[in-house]
């Protein structure tokens, strides 16, 4: 245990954020990690993410997969998670949503529901030391999944990307960082109605039905 603590002495400036929909259910794990890691760990709620979003200090985010799947898809594009030096999922299912994982930004750890606290703690220590802690079977599955997607979509995606104008690509970039239509309009010095018109054309070109799907498409292919 002492050896593990010495390994992370050089990471005292890093914060580990603990994000769970059921904080009371995760209290034991949170307390264990506080004792084992000897660095600052903070439990945060969804509604407080915006308040820590602009901080300059380096941090890692541990995300409980007991959030709903739709909420997890929202979280993986949240600026707070995208700015983290690493993210990890815990309470994770054995058979995950592969589309979600292939898009998850800076994913460095995946801890199954059955894993004990010590395994999670050791994994986080490894992440703090710059290692990837994704299970090998999961990496193989993700690679195979990505190959299938790549083969199926290659021609379609190339055509869609070539059809997008410079302005449409700009708008997709703004979407990826979570900006609203009004935010994008202000940044590009156009009306909100113009942005809505652009989005309608973008959705048709890349064959998606809504904003969330457009963001996912952009993250995969741009």
C-alpha positions as CSV (number, residue, x, y, z in Angstrom):
1,X,0.0,0.0,0.0
2,X,2.8,2.4,0.9
3,X,4.5,1.7,-2.4
4,X,1.3,2.5,-4.3
5,X,1.1,5.8,-2.5
6,X,4.7,6.7,-3.3
7,X,4.0,6.1,-7.0
8,X,1.6,9.0,-7.1
9,X,3.4,11.5,-5.0
10,X,4.3,13.4,-8.2
11,X,0.6,13.8,-9.0
12,X,-0.4,15.8,-6.0
13,X,-1.6,18.7,-8.2
14,X,-4.1,16.5,-10.0
15,X,-7.7,16.3,-8.8
16,X,-9.8,13.2,-9.2
17,X,-13.5,14.0,-9.7
18,X,-16.1,11.4,-8.8
19,X,-19.3,11.6,-10.8
20,X,-22.2,9.4,-9.8
21,X,-26.0,9.6,-10.0
22,X,-26.3,7.7,-6.7
23,X,-23.6,9.3,-4.4
24,X,-24.9,7.5,-1.3
25,X,-24.5,4.1,-3.0
26,X,-20.9,4.9,-3.9
27,X,-19.8,6.3,-0.6
28,X,-17.8,3.2,0.3
29,X,-15.8,3.4,-3.0
30,X,-15.3,7.1,-2.6
31,X,-13.9,6.8,0.9
32,X,-11.7,3.9,-0.1
33,X,-10.2,5.8,-2.9
34,X,-9.6,8.8,-0.7
35,X,-7.6,6.6,1.7
36,X,-5.7,4.8,-1.0
37,X,-4.8,7.5,-3.5
38,X,-3.6,10.3,-1.1
39,X,-4.6,13.0,-3.6
40,X,-7.5,15.3,-3.7
41,X,-10.8,13.5,-4.7
42,X,-14.0,15.5,-5.0
43,X,-17.5,14.1,-5.5
44,X,-19.5,16.3,-7.9
45,X,-23.1,16.3,-9.2
46,X,-24.3,16.9,-12.7
47,X,-25.6,20.3,-11.9
48,X,-22.2,21.5,-10.7
49,X,-20.2,20.5,-13.7
50,X,-20.5,24.0,-15.3
51,X,-19.0,25.6,-12.2
52,X,-15.7,23.7,-12.5
53,X,-15.6,23.6,-16.3
54,X,-13.2,26.6,-16.7
55,X,-10.6,25.6,-14.1
56,X,-6.9,25.4,-15.2
57,X,-5.9,22.6,-12.8
58,X,-5.4,19.1,-14.3
59,X,-8.0,16.5,-13.4
60,X,-9.3,13.0,-14.0
61,X,-13.0,12.2,-14.0
62,X,-14.4,8.9,-12.8
63,X,-17.9,8.4,-14.2
64,X,-20.5,5.9,-12.8
65,X,-22.2,4.1,-15.7
66,X,-25.4,3.9,-13.6
67,X,-26.4,7.1,-15.3
68,X,-29.0,6.5,-18.0
69,X,-27.6,5.7,-21.5
70,X,-28.9,9.0,-22.9
71,X,-27.2,10.9,-20.1
72,X,-23.9,9.1,-20.7
73,X,-24.1,10.1,-24.4
74,X,-24.6,13.7,-23.2
75,X,-21.7,13.5,-20.7
76,X,-19.2,12.2,-23.2
77,X,-19.4,15.5,-25.2
78,X,-19.5,17.8,-22.1
79,X,-16.6,20.3,-22.0
80,X,-15.7,19.3,-18.5
81,X,-15.0,15.7,-19.5
82,X,-13.4,16.7,-22.8
83,X,-10.9,18.9,-20.9
84,X,-9.9,16.1,-18.5
85,X,-6.4,14.5,-18.9
86,X,-8.2,11.1,-18.6
87,X,-11.6,9.7,-17.9
88,X,-12.6,6.3,-16.5
89,X,-15.9,4.4,-16.2
90,X,-16.8,2.3,-13.2
91,X,-19.8,0.1,-12.4
92,X,-19.4,-0.7,-16.1
93,X,-21.4,-3.5,-17.8
94,X,-19.8,-6.5,-19.2
95,X,-21.5,-5.9,-22.6
96,X,-21.2,-2.1,-23.1
97,X,-22.7,0.1,-25.7
98,X,-19.7,0.1,-28.2
99,X,-20.9,3.2,-30.0
100,X,-20.7,5.1,-26.8
101,X,-17.3,3.9,-25.9
102,X,-15.8,4.5,-29.4
103,X,-16.8,8.2,-28.9
104,X,-15.8,8.6,-25.3
105,X,-13.2,11.3,-25.0
106,X,-9.9,10.4,-23.2
107,X,-11.2,7.1,-22.0
108,X,-8.3,5.5,-20.1
109,X,-10.1,3.1,-17.7
110,X,-13.1,0.8,-17.7
111,X,-13.9,-1.0,-14.4
112,X,-16.6,-3.7,-14.4
113,X,-19.3,-3.9,-11.9
114,X,-17.8,-7.0,-10.3
115,X,-14.3,-5.4,-9.7
116,X,-13.2,-4.9,-6.1
117,X,-12.2,-1.5,-4.7
118,X,-8.5,-2.4,-4.7
119,X,-8.6,-3.2,-8.5
120,X,-10.2,0.1,-9.2
121,X,-7.7,1.9,-7.0
122,X,-4.7,0.2,-8.7
123,X,-6.2,1.1,-12.1
124,X,-6.5,4.8,-11.2
125,X,-2.9,4.8,-9.9
126,X,-1.8,3.4,-13.3
127,X,-3.9,6.1,-15.1
128,X,-2.2,8.8,-13.0
129,X,1.1,7.4,-14.1
130,X,0.1,7.7,-17.8
131,X,-1.0,4.2,-18.5
132,X,-4.2,3.0,-20.2
133,X,-6.3,0.6,-18.1
134,X,-8.8,-0.6,-20.6
135,X,-9.3,-4.4,-20.4
136,X,-7.7,-6.2,-23.3
137,X,-10.9,-8.1,-24.3
138,X,-12.7,-4.7,-24.5
139,X,-9.9,-3.2,-26.6
140,X,-10.2,-6.2,-29.0
141,X,-14.0,-5.8,-29.2
142,X,-13.8,-2.1,-29.8
143,X,-11.2,-2.6,-32.6
144,X,-13.4,-5.1,-34.3
145,X,-16.5,-2.9,-33.9
146,X,-14.6,0.0,-35.4
147,X,-13.4,-2.1,-38.4
148,X,-17.0,-3.1,-39.2
149,X,-18.2,0.6,-39.0
150,X,-15.2,1.7,-41.1
151,X,-15.9,-0.8,-43.8
152,X,-19.7,-0.1,-43.9
153,X,-19.5,3.7,-43.8
154,X,-16.3,4.5,-45.6
155,X,-17.8,5.5,-49.0
156,X,-20.9,7.1,-47.5
157,X,-18.9,9.1,-45.0
158,X,-16.4,10.3,-47.6
159,X,-19.2,11.6,-49.8
160,X,-20.9,13.3,-46.9
161,X,-17.7,15.0,-45.8
162,X,-17.0,16.3,-49.3
163,X,-20.5,17.7,-49.5
164,X,-20.2,19.8,-46.4
165,X,-19.3,23.5,-47.0
166,X,-16.7,25.3,-44.9
167,X,-19.4,27.1,-43.0
168,X,-21.2,23.8,-42.3
169,X,-18.0,22.3,-41.0
170,X,-17.6,25.4,-38.7
171,X,-21.0,24.9,-37.3
172,X,-20.4,21.2,-36.6
173,X,-17.2,22.1,-34.7
174,X,-19.3,24.6,-32.6
175,X,-21.9,21.8,-31.9
176,X,-19.2,19.5,-30.6
177,X,-18.3,21.9,-27.8
178,X,-21.9,22.2,-26.7
179,X,-22.8,25.6,-28.1
180,X,-26.5,26.5,-28.6
181,X,-27.8,27.8,-31.9
182,X,-27.7,31.3,-30.4
183,X,-24.1,30.9,-29.3
184,X,-23.1,29.7,-32.8
185,X,-25.0,32.6,-34.4
186,X,-23.2,35.1,-32.2
187,X,-19.8,33.5,-32.9
188,X,-20.3,33.5,-36.7
189,X,-22.1,36.9,-36.8
190,X,-25.3,35.6,-38.4
191,X,-28.9,35.2,-37.3
192,X,-30.2,32.2,-35.3
193,X,-32.5,31.5,-38.2
194,X,-29.5,31.2,-40.5
195,X,-27.9,28.6,-38.2
196,X,-31.2,26.6,-38.1
197,X,-31.2,26.6,-41.9
198,X,-27.6,25.4,-42.0
199,X,-28.3,22.7,-39.5
200,X,-31.3,21.4,-41.6
201,X,-29.0,21.1,-44.6
202,X,-26.2,19.5,-42.5
203,X,-28.6,16.9,-41.1
204,X,-29.7,15.9,-44.6
205,X,-26.2,15.7,-45.9
206,X,-24.9,13.4,-43.1
207,X,-28.1,11.5,-42.8
208,X,-29.0,12.2,-39.1
209,X,-32.2,13.2,-37.5
210,X,-31.2,15.5,-34.7
211,X,-28.5,17.5,-33.0
212,X,-27.2,14.7,-30.8
213,X,-26.7,12.4,-33.8
214,X,-25.0,15.2,-35.6
215,X,-22.5,15.7,-32.7
216,X,-21.8,11.9,-32.6
217,X,-21.3,11.8,-36.4
218,X,-18.8,14.8,-36.2
219,X,-16.9,13.2,-33.3
220,X,-16.5,10.0,-35.3
221,X,-15.6,11.3,-38.7
222,X,-14.2,14.9,-38.4
